[in-house]
């Protein structure tokens, strides 16, 4: 899936614009040992259960490309990033799964199907790069526009 849209946000005194260039779904690299139609079900551990009711962690990763052209980014760098994510998901495939907690189950579990994917959003911004990527704390309201909305795939 791929789409383009433009978002305008109130970051840095209403001057930041955010343009979503591409939204794509990345599959884990193929692994013949996991080609089953049956899902892989992983129970959460005692340490995992602590985080179930808290807000999901969302991460924005910044890359500054001062010398690169857009064409080079889209034809060389972005395909390598997508391939790298796919290869990482091959070894950490539960990250592509869904957290499910049916009422009859005593605790939630991660369910992973062979067709599960991870969403990757590529966007451009005219915000001050040093401000948004620098060290230190910033008000969440100033960076919130950079974080894509997560789908609600958790069943309680």
N, CA, C and O atoms as a GROMACS GRO file, in nm:
protein
  624
    1UNK      N    1   0.085  -0.116   0.000
    1UNK     CA    2   0.000   0.000   0.000
    1UNK      C    3   0.089   0.122   0.000
    1UNK      O    4   0.189   0.128   0.072
    2UNK      N    5   0.055   0.218  -0.079
    2UNK     CA    6   0.133   0.340  -0.084
    2UNK      C    7   0.038   0.456  -0.106
    2UNK      O    8  -0.056   0.448  -0.185
    3UNK      N    9   0.063   0.565  -0.036
    3UNK     CA   10  -0.020   0.683  -0.054
    3UNK      C   11   0.060   0.806  -0.023
    3UNK      O   12   0.165   0.799   0.041
    4UNK      N   13   0.012   0.920  -0.070
    4UNK     CA   14   0.076   1.047  -0.040
    4UNK      C   15  -0.029   1.144   0.007
    4UNK      O   16  -0.137   1.153  -0.050
    5UNK      N   17   0.003   1.217   0.111
    5UNK     CA   18  -0.086   1.321   0.159
    5UNK      C   19  -0.002   1.422   0.234
    5UNK      O   20   0.112   1.394   0.271
    6UNK      N   21  -0.057   1.540   0.254
    6UNK     CA   22   0.015   1.646   0.322
    6UNK      C   23  -0.056   1.682   0.450
    6UNK      O   24  -0.178   1.697   0.451
    7UNK      N   25   0.020   1.695   0.558
    7UNK     CA   26  -0.033   1.735   0.686
    7UNK      C   27   0.032   1.867   0.725
    7UNK      O   28   0.153   1.884   0.708
    8UNK      N   29  -0.046   1.959   0.776
    8UNK     CA   30   0.010   2.081   0.831
    8UNK      C   31  -0.013   2.077   0.980
    8UNK      O   32  -0.121   2.037   1.026
    9UNK      N   33   0.086   2.117   1.056
    9UNK     CA   34   0.075   2.103   1.200
    9UNK      C   35   0.118   2.230   1.270
    9UNK      O   36   0.177   2.319   1.210
   10UNK      N   37   0.087   2.237   1.398
   10UNK     CA   38   0.119   2.354   1.478
   10UNK      C   39   0.255   2.347   1.542
   10UNK      O   40   0.278   2.415   1.642
   11UNK      N   41   0.347   2.269   1.489
   11UNK     CA   42   0.480   2.256   1.549
   11UNK      C   43   0.563   2.380   1.520
   11UNK      O   44   0.564   2.430   1.408
   12UNK      N   45   0.631   2.427   1.619
   12UNK     CA   46   0.718   2.543   1.605
   12UNK      C   47   0.642   2.663   1.552
   12UNK      O   48   0.669   2.713   1.443
   13UNK      N   49   0.547   2.706   1.629
   13UNK     CA   50   0.463   2.823   1.600
   13UNK      C   51   0.391   2.812   1.466
   13UNK      O   52   0.394   2.905   1.385
   14UNK      N   53   0.327   2.699   1.444
   14UNK     CA   54   0.243   2.675   1.327
   14UNK      C   55   0.317   2.684   1.194
   14UNK      O   56   0.253   2.701   1.090
   15UNK      N   57   0.448   2.674   1.194
   15UNK     CA   58   0.521   2.689   1.069
   15UNK      C   59   0.565   2.557   1.007
   15UNK      O   60   0.609   2.555   0.892
   16UNK      N   61   0.556   2.448   1.082
   16UNK     CA   62   0.604   2.322   1.029
   16UNK      C   63   0.500   2.255   0.941
   16UNK      O   64   0.383   2.246   0.978
   17UNK      N   65   0.543   2.209   0.827
   17UNK     CA   66   0.459   2.127   0.742
   17UNK      C   67   0.517   1.987   0.737
   17UNK      O   68   0.638   1.970   0.744
   18UNK      N   69   0.431   1.890   0.726
   18UNK     CA   70   0.475   1.751   0.718
   18UNK      C   71   0.411   1.691   0.595
   18UNK      O   72   0.289   1.693   0.580
   19UNK      N   73   0.492   1.639   0.507
   19UNK     CA   74   0.442   1.577   0.384
   19UNK      C   75   0.474   1.429   0.388
   19UNK      O   76   0.591   1.390   0.388
   20UNK      N   77   0.370   1.347   0.392
   20UNK     CA   78   0.389   1.202   0.390
   20UNK      C   79   0.417   1.162   0.246
   20UNK      O   80   0.335   1.184   0.156
   21UNK      N   81   0.533   1.104   0.224
   21UNK     CA   82   0.576   1.064   0.090
   21UNK      C   83   0.528   0.923   0.058
   21UNK      O   84   0.482   0.897  -0.053
   22UNK      N   85   0.538   0.834   0.154
   22UNK     CA   86   0.506   0.694   0.128
   22UNK      C   87   0.467   0.625   0.258
   22UNK      O   88   0.531   0.643   0.361
   23UNK      N   89   0.362   0.547   0.250
   23UNK     CA   90   0.324   0.457   0.360
   23UNK      C   91   0.323   0.318   0.298
   23UNK      O   92   0.250   0.291   0.203
   24UNK      N   93   0.403   0.230   0.354
   24UNK     CA   94   0.413   0.097   0.297
   24UNK      C   95   0.409  -0.008   0.408
   24UNK      O   96   0.437   0.023   0.524
   25UNK      N   97   0.375  -0.128   0.372
   25UNK     CA   98   0.375  -0.241   0.465
   25UNK      C   99   0.496  -0.327   0.432
   25UNK      O  100   0.517  -0.365   0.317
   26UNK      N  101   0.575  -0.359   0.534
   26UNK     CA  102   0.697  -0.438   0.515
   26UNK      C  103   0.676  -0.576   0.577
   26UNK      O  104   0.643  -0.588   0.695
   27UNK      N  105   0.696  -0.680   0.496
   27UNK     CA  106   0.685  -0.818   0.542
   27UNK      C  107   0.818  -0.864   0.598
   27UNK      O  108   0.924  -0.819   0.553
   28UNK      N  109   0.815  -0.953   0.696
   28UNK     CA  110   0.941  -1.016   0.736
   28UNK      C  111   0.997  -1.095   0.617
   28UNK      O  112   0.920  -1.152   0.540
   29UNK      N  113   1.128  -1.098   0.601
   29UNK     CA  114   1.190  -1.176   0.493
   29UNK      C  115   1.144  -1.320   0.506
   29UNK      O  116   1.125  -1.370   0.617
   30UNK      N  117   1.128  -1.387   0.394
   30UNK     CA  118   1.073  -1.522   0.396
   30UNK      C  119   1.161  -1.617   0.475
   30UNK      O  120   1.284  -1.611   0.471
   31UNK      N  121   1.093  -1.702   0.546
   31UNK     CA  122   1.158  -1.804   0.629
   31UNK      C  123   1.077  -1.931   0.609
   31UNK      O  124   0.964  -1.940   0.658
   32UNK      N  125   1.131  -2.028   0.540
   32UNK     CA  126   1.056  -2.149   0.506
   32UNK      C  127   1.006  -2.224   0.628
   32UNK      O  128   0.910  -2.301   0.618
   33UNK      N  129   1.067  -2.206   0.743
   33UNK     CA  130   1.022  -2.275   0.863
   33UNK      C  131   0.894  -2.215   0.919
   33UNK      O  132   0.831  -2.275   1.006
   34UNK      N  133   0.854  -2.095   0.870
   34UNK     CA  134   0.733  -2.030   0.920
   34UNK      C  135   0.627  -2.014   0.811
   34UNK      O  136   0.545  -1.923   0.820
   35UNK      N  137   0.625  -2.099   0.711
   35UNK     CA  138   0.530  -2.086   0.601
   35UNK      C  139   0.394  -2.147   0.632
   35UNK      O  140   0.312  -2.162   0.542
   36UNK      N  141   0.369  -2.182   0.753
   36UNK     CA  142   0.242  -2.244   0.792
   36UNK      C  143   0.130  -2.141   0.792
   36UNK      O  144   0.152  -2.023   0.821
   37UNK      N  145   0.009  -2.187   0.760
   37UNK     CA  146  -0.108  -2.099   0.767
   37UNK      C  147  -0.152  -2.079   0.912
   37UNK      O  148  -0.225  -1.985   0.943
   38UNK      N  149  -0.107  -2.167   1.000
   38UNK     CA  150  -0.143  -2.155   1.141
   38UNK      C  151  -0.063  -2.042   1.205
   38UNK      O  152   0.056  -2.025   1.176
   39UNK      N  153  -0.127  -1.964   1.292
   39UNK     CA  154  -0.054  -1.855   1.356
   39UNK      C  155   0.043  -1.908   1.461
   39UNK      O  156   0.025  -2.016   1.517
   40UNK      N  157   0.145  -1.830   1.486
   40UNK     CA  158   0.235  -1.856   1.597
   40UNK      C  159   0.180  -1.778   1.715
   40UNK      O  160   0.156  -1.658   1.704
   41UNK      N  161   0.159  -1.844   1.828
   41UNK     CA  162   0.102  -1.780   1.946
   41UNK      C  163   0.206  -1.781   2.057
   41UNK      O  164   0.255  -1.886   2.098
   42UNK      N  165   0.240  -1.660   2.104
   42UNK     CA  166   0.340  -1.646   2.208
   42UNK      C  167   0.276  -1.584   2.332
   42UNK      O  168   0.226  -1.472   2.324
   43UNK      N  169   0.276  -1.654   2.445
   43UNK     CA  170   0.223  -1.592   2.566
   43UNK      C  171   0.318  -1.483   2.615
   43UNK      O  172   0.439  -1.492   2.597
   44UNK      N  173   0.261  -1.382   2.677
   44UNK     CA  174   0.344  -1.277   2.734
   44UNK      C  175   0.404  -1.325   2.865
   44UNK      O  176   0.343  -1.405   2.936
   45UNK      N  177   0.521  -1.277   2.896
   45UNK     CA  178   0.587  -1.314   3.021
   45UNK      C  179   0.543  -1.217   3.131
   45UNK      O  180   0.476  -1.118   3.105
   46UNK      N  181   0.582  -1.248   3.251
   46UNK     CA  182   0.554  -1.161   3.365
   46UNK      C  183   0.606  -1.020   3.339
   46UNK      O  184   0.541  -0.922   3.376
   47UNK      N  185   0.722  -1.010   3.277
   47UNK     CA  186   0.784  -0.879   3.250
   47UNK      C  187   0.707  -0.802   3.143
   47UNK      O  188   0.702  -0.679   3.147
   48UNK      N  189   0.649  -0.874   3.046
   48UNK     CA  190   0.571  -0.808   2.940
   48UNK      C  191   0.440  -0.753   2.993
   48UNK      O  192   0.396  -0.645   2.951
   49UNK      N  193   0.376  -0.824   3.084
   49UNK     CA  194   0.243  -0.787   3.132
   49UNK      C  195   0.240  -0.648   3.193
   49UNK      O  196   0.136  -0.581   3.191
   50UNK      N  197   0.351  -0.605   3.246
   50UNK     CA  198   0.358  -0.472   3.307
   50UNK      C  199   0.324  -0.362   3.206
   50UNK      O  200   0.270  -0.258   3.244
   51UNK      N  201   0.356  -0.383   3.080
   51UNK     CA  202   0.342  -0.279   2.978
   51UNK      C  203   0.211  -0.286   2.900
   51UNK      O  204   0.185  -0.199   2.818
   52UNK      N  205   0.129  -0.386   2.923
   52UNK     CA  206   0.008  -0.406   2.843
   52UNK      C  207  -0.087  -0.288   2.851
   52UNK      O  208  -0.142  -0.246   2.749
   53UNK      N  209  -0.108  -0.234   2.967
   53UNK     CA  210  -0.205  -0.126   2.984
   53UNK      C  211  -0.147   0.014   2.961
   53UNK      O  212  -0.220   0.112   2.963
   54UNK      N  213  -0.017   0.023   2.939
   54UNK     CA  214   0.041   0.155   2.914
   54UNK      C  215   0.030   0.187   2.765
   54UNK      O  216   0.002   0.100   2.683
   55UNK      N  217   0.054   0.311   2.732
   55UNK     CA  218   0.046   0.353   2.592
   55UNK      C  219   0.156   0.286   2.512
   55UNK      O  220   0.266   0.264   2.563
   56UNK      N  221   0.127   0.252   2.386
   56UNK     CA  222   0.230   0.189   2.304
   56UNK      C  223   0.348   0.283   2.281
   56UNK      O  224   0.332   0.405   2.276
   57UNK      N  225   0.463   0.226   2.268
   57UNK     CA  226   0.582   0.304   2.239
   57UNK      C  227   0.581   0.338   2.091
   57UNK      O  228   0.560   0.252   2.006
   58UNK      N  229   0.604   0.464   2.061
   58UNK     CA  230   0.610   0.508   1.922
   58UNK      C  231   0.744   0.576   1.902
   58UNK      O  232   0.789   0.653   1.986
   59UNK      N  233   0.806   0.547   1.791
   59UNK     CA  234   0.940   0.600   1.767
   59UNK      C  235   0.946   0.666   1.631
   59UNK      O  236   0.891   0.616   1.533
   60UNK      N  237   1.012   0.778   1.627
   60UNK     CA  238   1.039   0.849   1.502
   60UNK      C  239   1.190   0.851   1.485
   60UNK      O  240   1.262   0.892   1.576
   61UNK      N  241   1.237   0.808   1.370
   61UNK     CA  242   1.380   0.805   1.343
   61UNK      C  243   1.410   0.911   1.237
   61UNK      O  244   1.344   0.916   1.134
   62UNK      N  245   1.510   0.994   1.264
   62UNK     CA  246   1.544   1.104   1.174
   62UNK      C  247   1.672   1.071   1.098
   62UNK      O  248   1.768   1.018   1.154
   63UNK      N  249   1.672   1.104   0.970
   63UNK     CA  250   1.792   1.092   0.887
   63UNK      C  251   1.811   1.224   0.815
   63UNK      O  252   1.722   1.272   0.745
   64UNK      N  253   1.927   1.284   0.833
   64UNK     CA  254   1.959   1.408   0.763
   64UNK      C  255   2.042   1.372   0.641
   64UNK      O  256   2.147   1.309   0.652
   65UNK      N  257   1.995   1.412   0.525
   65UNK     CA  258   2.064   1.384   0.401
   65UNK      C  259   2.099   1.516   0.332
   65UNK      O  260   2.029   1.557   0.239
   66UNK      N  261   2.205   1.581   0.375
   66UNK     CA  262   2.235   1.714   0.320
   66UNK      C  263   2.284   1.712   0.175
   66UNK      O  264   2.266   1.811   0.104
   67UNK      N  265   2.345   1.602   0.129
   67UNK     CA  266   2.403   1.600  -0.004
   67UNK      C  267   2.321   1.517  -0.102
   67UNK      O  268   2.339   1.531  -0.223
   68UNK      N  269   2.235   1.434  -0.054
   68UNK     CA  270   2.161   1.341  -0.138
   68UNK      C  271   2.046   1.410  -0.211
   68UNK      O  272   1.989   1.507  -0.162
   69UNK      N  273   2.014   1.357  -0.328
   69UNK     CA  274   1.898   1.406  -0.402
   69UNK      C  275   1.777   1.320  -0.366
   69UNK      O  276   1.792   1.210  -0.315
   70UNK      N  277   1.658   1.371  -0.394
   70UNK     CA  278   1.536   1.293  -0.369
   70UNK      C  279   1.536   1.164  -0.451
   70UNK      O  280   1.496   1.059  -0.402
   71UNK      N  281   1.581   1.174  -0.575
   71UNK     CA  282   1.584   1.056  -0.662
   71UNK      C  283   1.675   0.948  -0.604
   71UNK      O  284   1.640   0.830  -0.605
   72UNK      N  285   1.792   0.988  -0.553
   72UNK     CA  286   1.884   0.893  -0.493
   72UNK      C  287   1.822   0.831  -0.368
   72UNK      O  288   1.834   0.710  -0.346
   73UNK      N  289   1.757   0.913  -0.287
   73UNK     CA  290   1.693   0.862  -0.166
   73UNK      C  291   1.589   0.756  -0.201
   73UNK      O  292   1.587   0.649  -0.142
   74UNK      N  293   1.502   0.786  -0.298
   74UNK     CA  294   1.392   0.695  -0.331
   74UNK      C  295   1.438   0.572  -0.410
   74UNK      O  296   1.376   0.466  -0.400
   75UNK      N  297   1.545   0.585  -0.487
   75UNK     CA  298   1.587   0.471  -0.569
   75UNK      C  299   1.693   0.384  -0.501
   75UNK      O  300   1.706   0.266  -0.534
   76UNK      N  301   1.770   0.440  -0.406
   76UNK     CA  302   1.878   0.363  -0.344
   76UNK      C  303   1.858   0.346  -0.193
   76UNK      O  304   1.854   0.233  -0.144
   77UNK      N  305   1.844   0.456  -0.122
   77UNK     CA  306   1.841   0.449   0.025
   77UNK      C  307   1.713   0.385   0.076
   77UNK      O  308   1.720   0.294   0.159
   78UNK      N  309   1.597   0.430   0.030
   78UNK     CA  310   1.470   0.377   0.080
   78UNK      C  311   1.456   0.226   0.056
   78UNK      O  312   1.415   0.155   0.148
   79UNK      N  313   1.487   0.175  -0.064
   79UNK     CA  314   1.481   0.028  -0.080
   79UNK      C  315   1.572  -0.047   0.016
   79UNK      O  316   1.538  -0.156   0.062
   80UNK      N  317   1.689   0.010   0.046
   80UNK     CA  318   1.780  -0.056   0.142
   80UNK      C  319   1.723  -0.053   0.283
   80UNK      O  320   1.737  -0.150   0.358
   81UNK      N  321   1.658   0.058   0.321
   81UNK     CA  322   1.593   0.064   0.452
   81UNK      C  323   1.481  -0.039   0.463
   81UNK      O  324   1.468  -0.107   0.565
   82UNK      N  325   1.400  -0.051   0.357
   82UNK     CA  326   1.291  -0.148   0.358
   82UNK      C  327   1.345  -0.291   0.365
   82UNK      O  328   1.291  -0.374   0.439
   83UNK      N  329   1.450  -0.320   0.290
   83UNK     CA  330   1.511  -0.453   0.295
   83UNK      C  331   1.568  -0.482   0.433
   83UNK      O  332   1.552  -0.592   0.486
   84UNK      N  333   1.635  -0.384   0.492
   84UNK     CA  334   1.691  -0.401   0.626
   84UNK      C  335   1.583  -0.430   0.728
   84UNK      O  336   1.598  -0.519   0.813
   85UNK      N  337   1.472  -0.356   0.721
   85UNK     CA  338   1.360  -0.381   0.813
   85UNK      C  339   1.305  -0.521   0.792
   85UNK      O  340   1.275  -0.591   0.889
   86UNK      N  341   1.290  -0.562   0.668
   86UNK     CA  342   1.240  -0.696   0.638
   86UNK      C  343   1.332  -0.804   0.696
   86UNK      O  344   1.284  -0.903   0.752
   87UNK      N  345   1.462  -0.786   0.682
   87UNK     CA  346   1.558  -0.885   0.735
   87UNK      C  347   1.557  -0.888   0.887
   87UNK      O  348   1.569  -0.995   0.947
   88UNK      N  349   1.542  -0.773   0.951
   88UNK     CA  350   1.534  -0.769   1.097
   88UNK      C  351   1.407  -0.839   1.144
   88UNK      O  352   1.410  -0.914   1.241
   89UNK      N  353   1.296  -0.815   1.074
   89UNK     CA  354   1.169  -0.878   1.113
   89UNK      C  355   1.174  -1.030   1.097
   89UNK      O  356   1.099  -1.101   1.164
   90UNK      N  357   1.259  -1.079   1.011
   90UNK     CA  358   1.274  -1.224   0.995
   90UNK      C  359   1.319  -1.286   1.127
   90UNK      O  360   1.277  -1.397   1.161
   91UNK      N  361   1.405  -1.216   1.199
   91UNK     CA  362   1.457  -1.268   1.326
   91UNK      C  363   1.376  -1.222   1.447
   91UNK      O  364   1.380  -1.286   1.552
   92UNK      N  365   1.302  -1.114   1.432
   92UNK     CA  366   1.219  -1.061   1.541
   92UNK      C  367   1.074  -1.050   1.493
   92UNK      O  368   1.009  -0.948   1.511
   93UNK      N  369   1.024  -1.158   1.431
   93UNK     CA  370   0.893  -1.157   1.369
   93UNK      C  371   0.777  -1.128   1.463
   93UNK      O  372   0.673  -1.082   1.415
   94UNK      N  373   0.786  -1.151   1.596
   94UNK     CA  374   0.674  -1.111   1.681
   94UNK      C  375   0.644  -0.961   1.675
   94UNK      O  376   0.533  -0.919   1.708
   95UNK      N  377   0.740  -0.879   1.633
   95UNK     CA  378   0.714  -0.736   1.619
   95UNK      C  379   0.610  -0.707   1.512
   95UNK      O  380   0.547  -0.601   1.514
   96UNK      N  381   0.590  -0.798   1.419
   96UNK     CA  382   0.488  -0.781   1.316
   96UNK      C  383   0.352  -0.836   1.360
   96UNK      O  384   0.253  -0.817   1.291
   97UNK      N  385   0.347  -0.902   1.474
   97UNK     CA  386   0.224  -0.964   1.521
   97UNK      C  387   0.129  -0.866   1.587
   97UNK      O  388   0.150  -0.744   1.585
   98UNK      N  389   0.025  -0.921   1.646
   98UNK     CA  390  -0.078  -0.842   1.712
   98UNK      C  391  -0.096  -0.890   1.855
   98UNK      O  392  -0.089  -1.010   1.883
   99UNK      N  393  -0.119  -0.797   1.944
   99UNK     CA  394  -0.147  -0.830   2.083
   99UNK      C  395  -0.295  -0.859   2.095
   99UNK      O  396  -0.379  -0.776   2.061
  100UNK      N  397  -0.329  -0.979   2.144
  100UNK     CA  398  -0.470  -1.017   2.158
  100UNK      C  399  -0.494  -1.067   2.300
  100UNK      O  400  -0.411  -1.136   2.360
  101UNK      N  401  -0.609  -1.029   2.352
  101UNK     CA  402  -0.647  -1.072   2.486
  101UNK      C  403  -0.796  -1.103   2.484
  101UNK      O  404  -0.879  -1.014   2.502
  102UNK      N  405  -0.827  -1.228   2.463
  102UNK     CA  406  -0.966  -1.270   2.465
  102UNK      C  407  -1.012  -1.283   2.610
  102UNK      O  408  -0.931  -1.314   2.698
  103UNK      N  409  -1.139  -1.260   2.634
  103UNK     CA  410  -1.190  -1.260   2.771
  103UNK      C  411  -1.174  -1.394   2.840
  103UNK      O  412  -1.160  -1.398   2.963
  104UNK      N  413  -1.176  -1.503   2.766
  104UNK     CA  414  -1.163  -1.634   2.830
  104UNK      C  415  -1.018  -1.671   2.860
  104UNK      O  416  -0.994  -1.769   2.931
  105UNK      N  417  -0.922  -1.595   2.809
  105UNK     CA  418  -0.781  -1.623   2.835
  105UNK      C  419  -0.735  -1.550   2.961
  105UNK      O  420  -0.776  -1.437   2.985
  106UNK      N  421  -0.649  -1.613   3.042
  106UNK     CA  422  -0.603  -1.548   3.164
  106UNK      C  423  -0.510  -1.429   3.140
  106UNK      O  424  -0.503  -1.338   3.222
  107UNK      N  425  -0.439  -1.429   3.028
  107UNK     CA  426  -0.350  -1.317   2.999
  107UNK      C  427  -0.338  -1.299   2.847
  107UNK      O  428  -0.369  -1.390   2.771
  108UNK      N  429  -0.292  -1.181   2.805
  108UNK     CA  430  -0.280  -1.156   2.661
  108UNK      C  431  -0.168  -1.238   2.598
  108UNK      O  432  -0.085  -1.297   2.667
  109UNK      N  433  -0.168  -1.238   2.467
  109UNK     CA  434  -0.066  -1.311   2.392
  109UNK      C  435  -0.037  -1.238   2.262
  109UNK      O  436  -0.118  -1.157   2.215
  110UNK      N  437   0.076  -1.266   2.205
  110UNK     CA  438   0.112  -1.213   2.074
  110UNK      C  439   0.079  -1.321   1.972
  110UNK      O  440   0.122  -1.435   1.984
  111UNK      N  441   0.001  -1.283   1.870
  111UNK     CA  442  -0.038  -1.375   1.764
  111UNK      C  443   0.026  -1.325   1.635
  111UNK      O  444   0.007  -1.210   1.595
  112UNK      N  445   0.101  -1.413   1.569
  112UNK     CA  446   0.172  -1.376   1.447
  112UNK      C  447   0.129  -1.470   1.334
  112UNK      O  448   0.145  -1.592   1.344
  113UNK      N  449   0.075  -1.411   1.228
  113UNK     CA  450   0.041  -1.486   1.107
  113UNK      C  451   0.152  -1.466   1.004
  113UNK      O  452   0.225  -1.367   1.010
  114UNK      N  453   0.163  -1.558   0.911
  114UNK     CA  454   0.270  -1.547   0.810
  114UNK      C  455   0.254  -1.425   0.721
  114UNK      O  456   0.352  -1.381   0.660
  115UNK      N  457   0.134  -1.368   0.713
  115UNK     CA  458   0.110  -1.251   0.627
  115UNK      C  459   0.118  -1.118   0.704
  115UNK      O  460   0.093  -1.013   0.645
  116UNK      N  461   0.150  -1.121   0.832
  116UNK     CA  462   0.157  -0.997   0.911
  116UNK      C  463   0.271  -0.908   0.862
  116UNK      O  464   0.374  -0.956   0.814
  117UNK      N  465   0.250  -0.778   0.875
  117UNK     CA  466   0.346  -0.679   0.828
  117UNK      C  467   0.363  -0.568   0.930
  117UNK      O  468   0.289  -0.560   1.028
  118UNK      N  469   0.462  -0.482   0.906
  118UNK     CA  470   0.487  -0.363   0.987
  118UNK      C  471   0.470  -0.243   0.895
  118UNK      O  472   0.514  -0.245   0.780
  119UNK      N  473   0.408  -0.138   0.946
  119UNK     CA  474   0.390  -0.017   0.868
  119UNK      C  475   0.516   0.069   0.874
  119UNK      O  476   0.575   0.087   0.980
  120UNK      N  477   0.554   0.123   0.758
  120UNK     CA  478   0.668   0.214   0.748
  120UNK      C  479   0.619   0.341   0.680
  120UNK      O  480   0.569   0.336   0.567
  121UNK      N  481   0.634   0.454   0.747
  121UNK     CA  482   0.593   0.583   0.692
  121UNK      C  483   0.717   0.667   0.664
  121UNK      O  484   0.801   0.685   0.752
  122UNK      N  485   0.726   0.718   0.543
  122UNK     CA  486   0.836   0.806   0.504
  122UNK      C  487   0.775   0.944   0.481
  122UNK      O  488   0.679   0.959   0.406
  123UNK      N  489   0.832   1.045   0.547
  123UNK     CA  490   0.777   1.180   0.538
  123UNK      C  491   0.889   1.283   0.531
  123UNK      O  492   1.002   1.258   0.574
  124UNK      N  493   0.855   1.399   0.476
  124UNK     CA  494   0.945   1.514   0.473
  124UNK      C  495   0.887   1.623   0.559
  124UNK      O  496   0.765   1.635   0.573
  125UNK      N  497   0.975   1.703   0.617
  125UNK     CA  498   0.930   1.814   0.701
  125UNK      C  499   1.021   1.934   0.680
  125UNK      O  500   1.138   1.920   0.646
  126UNK      N  501   0.963   2.051   0.701
  126UNK     CA  502   1.045   2.172   0.695
  126UNK      C  503   1.078   2.223   0.835
  126UNK      O  504   1.119   2.338   0.851
  127UNK      N  505   1.061   2.138   0.935
  127UNK     CA  506   1.093   2.175   1.074
  127UNK      C  507   1.244   2.188   1.092
  127UNK      O  508   1.321   2.138   1.010
  128UNK      N  509   1.284   2.254   1.197
  128UNK     CA  510   1.425   2.269   1.232
  128UNK      C  511   1.480   2.132   1.270
  128UNK      O  512   1.444   2.078   1.375
  129UNK      N  513   1.566   2.076   1.186
  129UNK     CA  514   1.617   1.941   1.207
  129UNK      C  515   1.688   1.927   1.341
  129UNK      O  516   1.670   1.827   1.410
  130UNK      N  517   1.769   2.024   1.378
  130UNK     CA  518   1.843   2.016   1.504
  130UNK      C  519   1.749   2.017   1.624
  130UNK      O  520   1.779   1.954   1.726
  131UNK      N  521   1.636   2.087   1.613
  131UNK     CA  522   1.540   2.089   1.723
  131UNK      C  523   1.472   1.954   1.738
  131UNK      O  524   1.469   1.899   1.848
  132UNK      N  525   1.417   1.899   1.629
  132UNK     CA  526   1.339   1.776   1.641
  132UNK      C  527   1.425   1.653   1.664
  132UNK      O  528   1.377   1.555   1.721
  133UNK      N  529   1.551   1.655   1.622
  133UNK     CA  530   1.635   1.536   1.638
  133UNK      C  531   1.738   1.550   1.750
  133UNK      O  532   1.811   1.455   1.777
  134UNK      N  533   1.745   1.664   1.814
  134UNK     CA  534   1.846   1.689   1.915
  134UNK      C  535   1.820   1.616   2.046
  134UNK      O  536   1.714   1.557   2.066
  135UNK      N  537   1.918   1.622   2.133
  135UNK     CA  538   1.906   1.559   2.264
  135UNK      C  539   1.821   1.645   2.356
  135UNK      O  540   1.801   1.764   2.332
  136UNK      N  541   1.773   1.583   2.458
  136UNK     CA  542   1.695   1.656   2.558
  136UNK      C  543   1.546   1.637   2.540
  136UNK      O  544   1.499   1.586   2.438
  137UNK      N  545   1.473   1.678   2.641
  137UNK     CA  546   1.328   1.663   2.642
  137UNK      C  547   1.262   1.780   2.569
  137UNK      O  548   1.310   1.893   2.572
  138UNK      N  549   1.151   1.748   2.503
  138UNK     CA  550   1.068   1.848   2.438
  138UNK      C  551   0.923   1.818   2.472
  138UNK      O  552   0.888   1.703   2.498
  139UNK      N  553   0.839   1.919   2.472
  139UNK     CA  554   0.698   1.891   2.497
  139UNK      C  555   0.641   1.797   2.391
  139UNK      O  556   0.667   1.813   2.271
  140UNK      N  557   0.565   1.700   2.436
  140UNK     CA  558   0.506   1.602   2.344
  140UNK      C  559   0.421   1.670   2.238
  140UNK      O  560   0.417   1.624   2.124
  141UNK      N  561   0.354   1.777   2.275
  141UNK     CA  562   0.268   1.846   2.179
  141UNK      C  563   0.346   1.901   2.060
  141UNK      O  564   0.290   1.917   1.952
  142UNK      N  565   0.473   1.929   2.079
  142UNK     CA  566   0.553   1.982   1.970
  142UNK      C  567   0.602   1.875   1.873
  142UNK      O  568   0.634   1.906   1.758
  143UNK      N  569   0.609   1.751   1.917
  143UNK     CA  570   0.657   1.644   1.830
  143UNK      C  571   0.548   1.547   1.787
  143UNK      O  572   0.570   1.463   1.700
  144UNK      N  573   0.431   1.558   1.845
  144UNK     CA  574   0.323   1.462   1.820
  144UNK      C  575   0.288   1.449   1.672
  144UNK      O  576   0.256   1.339   1.626
  145UNK      N  577   0.294   1.557   1.598
  145UNK     CA  578   0.256   1.555   1.457
  145UNK      C  579   0.347   1.463   1.375
  145UNK      O  580   0.308   1.416   1.268
  146UNK      N  581   0.468   1.436   1.424
  146UNK     CA  582   0.562   1.352   1.351
  146UNK      C  583   0.536   1.203   1.370
  146UNK      O  584   0.594   1.121   1.297
  147UNK      N  585   0.452   1.166   1.464
  147UNK     CA  586   0.428   1.026   1.494
  147UNK      C  587   0.299   0.980   1.426
  147UNK      O  588   0.193   1.038   1.451
  148UNK      N  589   0.306   0.877   1.341
  148UNK     CA  590   0.184   0.828   1.276
  148UNK      C  591   0.091   0.761   1.376
  148UNK      O  592   0.135   0.709   1.479
  149UNK      N  593  -0.037   0.761   1.345
  149UNK     CA  594  -0.135   0.695   1.431
  149UNK      C  595  -0.119   0.544   1.421
  149UNK      O  596  -0.100   0.490   1.312
  150UNK      N  597  -0.126   0.477   1.535
  150UNK     CA  598  -0.122   0.332   1.537
  150UNK      C  599  -0.262   0.277   1.518
  150UNK      O  600  -0.359   0.335   1.566
  151UNK      N  601  -0.271   0.165   1.448
  151UNK     CA  602  -0.401   0.101   1.434
  151UNK      C  603  -0.438   0.032   1.564
  151UNK      O  604  -0.350  -0.009   1.640
  152UNK      N  605  -0.564   0.020   1.590
  152UNK     CA  606  -0.612  -0.042   1.713
  152UNK      C  607  -0.638  -0.190   1.688
  152UNK      O  608  -0.753  -0.230   1.669
  153UNK      N  609  -0.534  -0.270   1.686
  153UNK     CA  610  -0.545  -0.413   1.661
  153UNK      C  611  -0.541  -0.495   1.788
  153UNK      O  612  -0.523  -0.617   1.783
  154UNK      N  613  -0.557  -0.430   1.901
  154UNK     CA  614  -0.554  -0.501   2.028
  154UNK      C  615  -0.696  -0.540   2.065
  154UNK      O  616  -0.785  -0.454   2.067
  155UNK      N  617  -0.718  -0.665   2.093
  155UNK     CA  618  -0.852  -0.712   2.128
  155UNK      C  619  -0.859  -0.738   2.277
  155UNK      O  620  -0.783  -0.820   2.330
  156UNK      N  621  -0.950  -0.670   2.346
  156UNK     CA  622  -0.968  -0.692   2.489
  156UNK      C  623  -1.107  -0.744   2.514
  156UNK      O  624  -1.144  -0.769   2.629
   0.00000   0.00000   0.00000
